[in-house]
Amino acid sequence: MRIAHIIVLGALALVLAGAAPTPRPTADPGALEAVTQYVAALSRGDYAAAFGLLTSAQQHYFGDVNNFASNPRSTKYVIHKYSIIGSLSHGNVVEAMVRQETSFVNLATGGQVDGTVREPYFALRENGAWRLKQLSQPWKAYAVGASGNAQGVEVTVHRVEFYDKRIELDCTIRNDGKTAVQVLPLGKSVLDDGANKVPAMNEANFPLNDVGFFEGFRLPPGQQRAGFINFPTSQRQDADQTFTLTVAPAIFDGAEQTFGIVVGPMQLKKL
C-alpha cells in the first residue's frame, strides 16, 4: 500500500514537472540597446537620428524625416523620462515595453498635460542590425486648429492624421447656443478635397471609429465633446492639399430641420 502510494506521488511529480512553463528566451542586449537609442533620440527631439534607426519598411512608410517628425510635433509630445520595464523575444523580433513620463496637448482643452505612458517598441533584425518599428502611427500629421460655426454650434479641427487608407480628423464639437443640440458626426459628414466629397467611415468598427461619434450625442448649451472622424482614401499624396470638412447632421431640440457645420478650407502644405 505504501509502495503504491510512493509510485503515485512520483508519477504526479513527473507530470507537474512536465507542466512547468517554458522559460522565455532572453532578449538580445543589442535589441534593447537599439530601443534605448531610439527612445533617447525621440526624447531629445533628434528625429533625424530616430528616423535612421527605423526599419527600411518604416522609413518607406513615413517617406522622409519631416513626415516622421510631424506626429510628435503636431501633439507637442515630449518624453521627459523613460525606462524599459519588460521585454519579450521572438528570435529576430524583440518587443520592449517602455515606461515614459511624457507631456502632450489635450485636444479637449488645448492645454499641455503630463502623463505616464507604457508603450511597446519592436526591434527587428534587418541585414545584421537591430532596427525599430512602432505600431499605429500616421505617416504624417498636422496641427490645424481650424474652426467653423453654424447656428451657435462650433466644430474645431485640432489635428489631421494621414494613414495609408484613411485620413483621421481629431475635433471638438461645442454648443455655444441657447438650446440643446443633437449631433451624429459619422452620419452625413463629408471631407471635400476639391475633387471629391468623401463620406465619413460609419461602420461599427472600434477602436478604428470613435464610439461616441458613431452613436451620436446630445449637447446642452455650453457643453462640448471631443473625438475623431475617419475618411477613407485610396491615394497617398505627399503634396500640398486643401480640405473642407462638413459635420452633419445636427438638430436642435424641438426643431424639424437638420443642419451641418463647415470647417475650412484647410490648407495643408507639404512638410
N, C-alpha and C positions, 0 to 999 in steps of 0.2 A: 504494500500500500504506500509506504514511504518512498520506495523507488519510483513507482508510477508518478507520485506527486513531484518528485525531482525532475523526471523526464518532461512532464507538462510545463513546469516552470522554465526549464531550459529551452523548450520549443518556443514558449512565449517570449523569452528574452531575444531569441533569434529573430522572431517576427518584428518585435519592437525595434531592434537594431536595424533591420532592413527597411523599416518605415521612416527612419530618421531623414530629415530634409537634406538634400544635397547642398553642400556649401556653394555659395555664389562665387563665381570666378572674380578674382581681384582685378579692378580696373587698371589698365596700363597707366603708369605715372605720367607718361608723355601725353596721354589724352587729357588727364586732369590739368596738366600744365598748360595745354593749349586752351582749355576752357578758362583757366585763370588769366592767361594773357588776353584773351578776347574780352572778358568782362572788365578787366583793368583798362583796356583801350576805350571801351564804352564809358566807363566811369570818368575818365579824364577828357571825354569828348574828342578823342582821336579816331574819328570814323574812318579815315583812310587806313590806319593800321588794322582796325577791326575788320574792314572790308577785305583786306588782304589775307585774313585768316579764314575766310569763308570757303566752303567747297566751291568747286567750279560751277556746279549746278545752281548754287545760291547766288553766286556772282552774276550768272546769266539771268536769273530771275529778277534781281534788282536792276540790272542794266549798267549802273555806274554808282560811284560812291555818293553822289548828290542825292539820288533816289533813296539809297540805303539810309543816309543820314536824316532824310526828311521825316521818317517815322518818329524817332525820339525828339527831333526838333519841333515837330508840329504839336506835341503834347508837353514840351519842356520837361521831358522825362530825364531825371538825373539820378544816377546811382551814387550814393554817398559812402556806403559800406557794403561789403559783400563777403560771403564765405561759402565754400562748398560743404554742404551738410550731409551729402549722401551720393552714392554712385552705383551704377549697375552696368556690368559689362556684358555685351553680346558679341564678343570677339572683336570684329572690326568696327563695331558701333558701341560707343560708351555714352550712357545717359548720366549726366551730373545734375543734381538738384542744388540750386544756388539760392541762398537766402540773401535778400538785398534790402537795405534801408534806402528808400527812394523818396523823391518828391515829383509831383506832376500836376497838371492842370485838371481841376474838377470841372467837367463840362457843364454841370448844372449851375454852378456858381461863378465860374470863370476864375476862381481863386486857386492859388497853389496849395496843395495838401501834401502831407507826409504819410508814408505808409510802408509796411513791411510786405515784401513780395517773395514768394517761393516759386522759382521758375526753372523748368528743365532746359538744359542746354545739351546738345548732342554733338559729340566728337566722332567723326567718321574717318577711317583710314583711306587716304587717297594718294596714290603714287608714292607710297612710303612715308607719308607725313600725316599728322592729325589735322583735320580741318573741321570747321564749325558749321552747325546748322541750327536755326531756330524755327519754331513752328508758328503758323497762323500770323504771318507778317504781311502787311500790304507792301507791294513793290515800290510804291511811292505814296506820299500823303501830304496834304496841305492844311494849314491852319487858316480858316477862311474868315469867320466872324461876320458873315453877311446876314442881313435880316430883311423880312418883308412883313407887312401888316395889312390885314383886311378886317374891317368892322371891329377893330379892337383886339383881334387875335393875332399875335405875333409869332413868327417862326424864325429862329436863328440857326443858321448852319455853322457849326463850330469847326468841323473838320470834314475833309473829303479824302477817302482812302481808296486806292486802286488795287484790286486783286486781278488775277488772270481772267476770271469770268464774271466779275461783278464790280460795281462801284458802290461803296458804302458812305452814306452821309450821316454824320452824328449831329443831332439837332435838339433844340429845346422848343417846345410849344407852350406859349404863355397866354393866358386870358387876361387882358387889361380892360375888358369891357365891364358892363354892369349886370350882365345876365350870364348864367352858366352856359357852357357850350360843350357839345359832344363832338369828338374828333375820332375818325377812323383812318389813321395815317397811311395804312397799307391798302386802303380800299380803292381809291382812284388817283393816287399820287402819280405824277409823271416827271421824268427828267428829260429836258429838251436840250440837245447838243447842237441845235441849229439845223441838223439834217433829219433827225428822228426824235419822236416823242416816245420815250420808253416807259411802260408801266412799271410800277414797283413790284418786286417779288412779294407775293402774298400767300405763300404756302405755309402750312403749319409745320415748319421745319425749324426746330430750335436746337441749339442757340444760333443757328445761321440767321434767322429772323428774330426781331425783338418781340417778346411775348406780349408786353403791354401795348405796343404799337399795333400788333396783329389783332388783339382783342378789342382795341379802341378804349376810350376813356371819357369821363365827364370832368370838365374843369370848372369849378366855381370861380367867380371873379377873384383875381389876384393870385391864382394858383398856376403852376406850370408842371410840365412833365418832360423829362429828358429821355432820349432813346436814339434809335438809328433806323434808317431805311435803306434797303438794298435795291439796286437796279442791275439787271443782267446786261452783260456786254459781250460781244463776240470778237471785238477788236481790242488790241493793246496799242494805244497811241501814246508814245512818249514825245509829245509836242504841245504847243500852245493849244488850249481848249477853252471853250466858253459853255457854261451850263446855266440853265434856268430851271429851278425846282418849283413845282406846284404841289402843295399838300392839300389833299381833299379825300373825302368830303368832311365838312364841318357844318354843324347846325346848332343854332341857339335853342334853348328850351322854349317850347311854345311856338317856334317858327315852323313854316311849311317848306321852306326852300333852303337847300344846301349851298355852300359856297367853298371856294378854295383860297389858299394864301400863296402868293407868288414871291419867291426869293430869287433875285438875280436881275440881270445876268451876272454870273460869277466868272471872272476871267482868271484862268489858271495858267501861268506861264511855265514853259519847260524849265525844269530845275537845273 
